[in-house]
Amino acid sequence: MADISIKALIEAGVHFGHRASLWNPKMRPYVYGRRKLIHIIDVRETVRGLLRAKKFLKQVAAEGNLVLFVGTKRQASETIQTQAERCGMPFISERWLGGTLTNFETIRSRLRRLEELEGVMEGEMLQTYSKKMQASLAREYHKMYRNLNGLRKMDRYPAAMVVVDPRKEKNAVREARKLGVVSIALIDTDSDPDEVDLPIPGNDDSIRSIDLIVSYLADAVAAGVKEYEANKYSGASEEAQATDAADEKASAE
């Protein structure tokens, strides 16, 4: 798991906030000062937020829980998908569908429909439909794939959610809070830190800033997953050894 580098944070522009006229006064504890018309975020607070978030995410993943990555704004979409896939977690990078968490069973049913469509598109059955029907199925498939593909691994509720820009993803944050899912967010000076559980103050508009912060968090999740897998393997080995010992004892008797 990579160490947090203040130099890397500054080079990525994590310390640049929004225009001072657009700030949320609740972000005052995280603001170092102002440069011309732009607020400068205190990088020390960014590091504190990152350390807390990394420790928590590693623990969550080490317990075998899911972490949902969410970032639908243009600057965050690609990073969210890449980093979530790297640590084997579900993600939403295109559009947050209302009820993704609060109406989870409906989302699962739509995923089953997506799998059905994939079977049709990849099989010979597609040729039995008319051209008009084929076009209709293709449109339905591409739309569902774009919105739901990242949720295939979410077979249960996540224990935590990583968010880029909670102001943009307010519906996701609201659903997470309603269900008790812990939210970790890269939050700029125009957002309300009280809306999330673990705020990480930083530039949420810069691609480099988003990529750096989310990669740090994904590292923590990946480390937790690795620990979980190691413990699971160790537990299975111990159980197998105990079974073998019991069998040997029974044979001897």
Backbone torsions as a table, in degrees:
resi	resn	phi	psi	omega
1	MET	NA	120.6	-174.3
2	ALA	-65.1	140.6	175.7
3	ASP	-73.9	150.4	179.9
4	ILE	-77.5	127.2	-179.7
5	SER	-110.9	118.9	178.1
6	ILE	-62.9	-37.2	178.1
7	LYS	-60.6	-43.4	179.6
8	ALA	-65.2	-37.6	179.0
9	LEU	-62.4	-45.0	-178.5
10	ILE	-68.4	-41.7	179.5
11	GLU	-63.2	-29.8	179.1
12	ALA	-83.3	-5.1	178.4
13	GLY	77.3	23.4	-179.2
14	VAL	-62.2	-26.9	-175.1
15	HIS	-80.2	-8.3	-179.5
16	PHE	-83.6	118.2	177.9
17	GLY	-93.5	-162.0	178.9
18	HIS	-86.3	177.6	174.0
19	ARG	-59.0	141.5	-176.2
20	ALA	-59.0	-30.3	-178.2
21	SER	-71.8	-15.2	-176.9
22	LEU	-105.0	5.5	-172.0
23	TRP	-73.6	158.7	172.6
24	ASN	-100.0	120.2	-176.7
25	PRO	-54.3	-23.1	179.0
26	LYS	-67.9	-15.1	178.4
27	MET	-86.2	3.8	-177.7
28	ARG	-51.7	-43.1	-178.3
29	PRO	-63.4	-17.3	-176.8
30	TYR	-102.5	1.2	-177.4
31	VAL	-99.0	126.4	179.6
32	TYR	-82.1	-39.0	-178.8
33	GLY	178.1	-161.9	-179.4
34	ARG	-133.6	137.0	178.0
35	ARG	-119.9	109.3	-173.1
36	LYS	57.5	-113.0	-177.4
37	LEU	-104.8	5.9	-174.1
38	ILE	-111.6	135.1	174.2
39	HIS	-76.9	141.6	177.3
40	ILE	-106.1	124.0	-178.9
41	ILE	-80.7	139.2	177.6
42	ASP	-71.5	109.7	-176.1
43	VAL	-64.0	-25.9	177.1
44	ARG	-62.5	-36.9	177.3
45	GLU	-70.0	-33.7	176.3
46	THR	-62.5	-44.6	-179.9
47	VAL	-64.1	-42.5	178.2
48	ARG	-60.2	-45.7	179.2
49	GLY	-62.3	-41.0	179.1
50	LEU	-64.4	-43.5	-179.7
51	LEU	-62.1	-44.2	178.1
52	ARG	-62.8	-44.6	-178.0
53	ALA	-65.0	-43.4	-178.7
54	LYS	-64.3	-42.2	179.0
55	LYS	-62.4	-43.9	-178.4
56	PHE	-68.1	-45.1	-178.2
57	LEU	-64.5	-38.4	177.8
58	LYS	-62.9	-41.5	179.4
59	GLN	-64.8	-44.1	179.9
60	VAL	-60.1	-47.6	-179.0
61	ALA	-68.4	-34.6	-179.7
62	ALA	-67.2	-20.3	177.7
63	GLU	-90.3	2.9	177.3
64	GLY	85.2	15.9	-179.4
65	ASN	-90.0	163.9	178.5
66	LEU	-93.2	148.9	173.2
67	VAL	-123.4	121.4	-179.1
68	LEU	-93.7	125.3	177.5
69	PHE	-97.0	129.2	-177.0
70	VAL	-131.2	126.4	175.6
71	GLY	-169.7	101.6	-173.9
72	THR	-102.9	-6.4	178.4
73	LYS	-71.4	153.6	-172.9
74	ARG	-54.0	-41.7	-176.4
75	GLN	-68.9	-23.3	-173.5
76	ALA	-103.2	-20.5	-170.5
77	SER	-52.6	-53.8	-175.9
78	GLU	-65.8	-41.4	-179.6
79	THR	-63.6	-44.0	-179.4
80	ILE	-58.8	-45.9	-180.0
81	GLN	-65.4	-46.4	-177.5
82	THR	-61.7	-48.1	-175.8
83	GLN	-72.7	-36.0	177.7
84	ALA	-65.6	-42.4	178.0
85	GLU	-64.8	-35.0	-179.2
86	ARG	-62.8	-36.8	-179.6
87	CYS	-102.1	9.2	173.5
88	GLY	71.3	34.8	-178.2
89	MET	-116.9	157.4	178.2
90	PRO	-70.6	158.4	-178.2
91	PHE	-152.0	159.7	171.2
92	ILE	-131.1	114.2	-175.5
93	SER	-122.2	-2.3	-178.2
94	GLU	-112.7	-55.9	-176.7
95	ARG	-155.7	133.5	175.6
96	TRP	-82.6	116.6	177.5
97	LEU	-83.7	126.6	179.1
98	GLY	-53.7	130.3	-179.7
99	GLY	89.4	10.2	179.5
100	THR	-55.3	-37.4	177.2
101	LEU	-102.6	-45.8	-175.0
102	THR	-74.8	-18.9	176.6
103	ASN	-126.9	53.9	-170.6
104	PHE	-59.9	-37.5	-177.7
105	GLU	-62.8	-36.4	178.1
106	THR	-66.1	-41.4	177.5
107	ILE	-61.6	-41.4	178.4
108	ARG	-62.7	-36.6	179.0
109	SER	-68.2	-35.2	177.4
110	ARG	-69.5	-32.5	175.9
111	LEU	-66.3	-38.0	176.2
112	ARG	-64.3	-37.3	176.7
113	ARG	-65.1	-38.8	177.2
114	LEU	-60.3	-42.4	178.6
115	GLU	-64.9	-37.6	176.4
116	GLU	-61.5	-45.2	-179.5
117	LEU	-63.8	-38.1	177.9
118	GLU	-61.6	-39.9	178.1
119	GLY	-63.2	-39.0	179.3
120	VAL	-69.3	-45.1	-176.4
121	MET	-66.0	-32.8	-176.4
122	GLU	-90.9	-14.8	-177.3
123	GLY	-97.8	-176.2	-178.8
124	GLU	-82.1	-14.0	-177.6
125	MET	-60.1	-29.2	-177.3
126	LEU	-56.9	-34.8	-176.4
127	GLN	-70.5	-14.5	179.9
128	THR	-82.0	-11.4	179.9
129	TYR	-90.1	159.9	176.2
130	SER	-70.3	163.8	179.1
131	LYS	-59.5	-39.4	-179.5
132	LYS	-64.4	-42.9	-179.8
133	MET	-68.0	-38.0	178.0
134	GLN	-61.2	-43.1	179.3
135	ALA	-64.4	-39.6	179.7
136	SER	-64.9	-43.9	178.3
137	LEU	-64.7	-38.5	179.0
138	ALA	-63.5	-42.7	178.5
139	ARG	-63.1	-44.7	-179.8
140	GLU	-61.9	-43.0	-178.7
141	TYR	-63.9	-47.9	-177.5
142	HIS	-64.6	-37.0	178.9
143	LYS	-66.9	-45.8	-179.0
144	MET	-68.5	-38.1	179.4
145	TYR	-62.5	-43.8	-178.7
146	ARG	-61.9	-39.7	-174.8
147	ASN	-89.8	-25.3	-170.7
148	LEU	-117.8	-12.4	-174.0
149	ASN	-55.7	-38.4	-177.7
150	GLY	-70.6	-11.5	-176.9
151	LEU	-97.5	5.3	-176.7
152	ARG	-57.0	-35.7	-177.2
153	LYS	-83.9	-4.3	-177.5
154	MET	-88.7	78.4	-179.8
155	ASP	-88.6	1.5	176.7
156	ARG	-155.1	172.1	-179.8
157	TYR	-66.3	139.6	175.9
158	PRO	-74.2	154.8	176.4
159	ALA	-89.1	-22.0	-178.7
160	ALA	-147.9	160.2	-179.5
161	MET	-138.5	126.0	176.5
162	VAL	-96.0	125.6	-174.1
163	VAL	-124.9	137.5	170.6
164	VAL	-104.1	116.2	-179.7
165	ASP	68.6	82.1	-179.9
166	PRO	-63.2	-19.6	176.3
167	ARG	-69.7	-42.3	176.8
168	LYS	-68.6	-39.4	-176.4
169	GLU	-100.6	41.2	-175.4
170	LYS	-61.9	-34.6	179.3
171	ASN	-67.5	-39.2	177.7
172	ALA	-63.7	-45.6	-179.6
173	VAL	-63.4	-39.4	-179.4
174	ARG	-64.9	-43.4	179.5
175	GLU	-67.2	-38.7	179.0
176	ALA	-62.9	-44.2	-179.9
177	ARG	-63.8	-39.1	-178.7
178	LYS	-63.2	-33.4	-177.2
179	LEU	-99.4	0.6	178.9
180	GLY	78.8	20.2	176.1
181	VAL	-82.2	125.1	-176.6
182	VAL	-70.2	128.2	-179.1
183	SER	-104.7	130.2	175.5
184	ILE	-116.2	124.2	-171.5
185	ALA	-135.1	138.4	166.5
186	LEU	-79.8	114.5	-168.2
187	ILE	-126.3	128.0	-178.2
188	ASP	-91.1	178.2	-173.2
189	THR	-72.5	-5.4	179.3
190	ASP	-98.5	6.1	-176.5
191	SER	-110.2	169.4	-179.4
192	ASP	-100.7	110.7	-177.7
193	PRO	-66.8	-19.3	-179.8
194	ASP	-71.0	-15.4	-178.0
195	GLU	-78.3	-17.0	-178.2
196	VAL	-120.1	160.9	-176.9
197	ASP	-82.9	-41.4	-179.8
198	LEU	-128.6	91.8	179.7
199	PRO	-78.1	141.0	173.1
200	ILE	-120.4	97.9	-177.0
201	PRO	-64.4	129.7	-179.3
202	GLY	176.2	168.2	-179.5
203	ASN	-67.0	116.3	-179.6
204	ASP	-105.1	18.1	177.8
205	ASP	-113.7	-23.4	-179.0
206	SER	-83.0	130.0	179.0
207	ILE	-60.6	-42.3	-179.3
208	ARG	-64.5	-40.6	179.4
209	SER	-64.8	-47.6	-179.8
210	ILE	-61.4	-45.4	-177.4
211	ASP	-61.8	-41.8	-178.4
212	LEU	-67.1	-48.8	-177.8
213	ILE	-64.0	-47.4	-177.4
214	VAL	-66.7	-33.6	178.1
215	SER	-67.0	-37.6	175.5
216	TYR	-59.7	-45.7	-178.2
217	LEU	-67.3	-40.1	178.2
218	ALA	-64.5	-34.6	175.8
219	ASP	-58.8	-43.2	-179.1
220	ALA	-65.5	-41.6	178.7
221	VAL	-64.6	-44.7	179.9
222	ALA	-60.7	-39.5	178.6
223	ALA	-65.1	-39.5	178.0
224	GLY	-65.8	-41.3	178.0
225	VAL	-62.4	-42.7	179.2
226	LYS	-61.5	-41.5	178.7
227	GLU	-65.2	-41.2	178.8
228	TYR	-62.2	-45.2	179.7
229	GLU	-63.7	-40.1	179.3
230	ALA	-64.2	-43.7	179.6
231	ASN	-65.6	-39.3	-180.0
232	LYS	-64.8	-42.9	179.5
233	TYR	-65.1	-42.0	179.4
234	SER	-63.3	-42.2	178.8
235	GLY	-64.0	-40.8	179.1
236	ALA	-65.2	-38.5	179.5
237	SER	-65.5	-42.3	179.9
238	GLU	-64.6	-39.2	179.3
239	GLU	-66.0	-40.3	178.9
240	ALA	-64.5	-40.7	179.2
241	GLN	-64.6	-40.1	179.3
242	ALA	-65.4	-39.2	178.7
243	THR	-65.1	-42.7	178.7
244	ASP	-62.5	-41.8	180.0
245	ALA	-64.2	-38.5	179.2
246	ALA	-66.8	-39.6	178.9
247	ASP	-64.4	-41.8	179.5
248	GLU	-63.9	-39.9	-180.0
249	LYS	-65.2	-42.3	-179.7
250	ALA	-64.6	-38.6	-179.7
251	SER	-66.7	-38.6	-179.0
252	ALA	-66.6	-35.3	179.9
253	GLU	-73.2	NA	NA
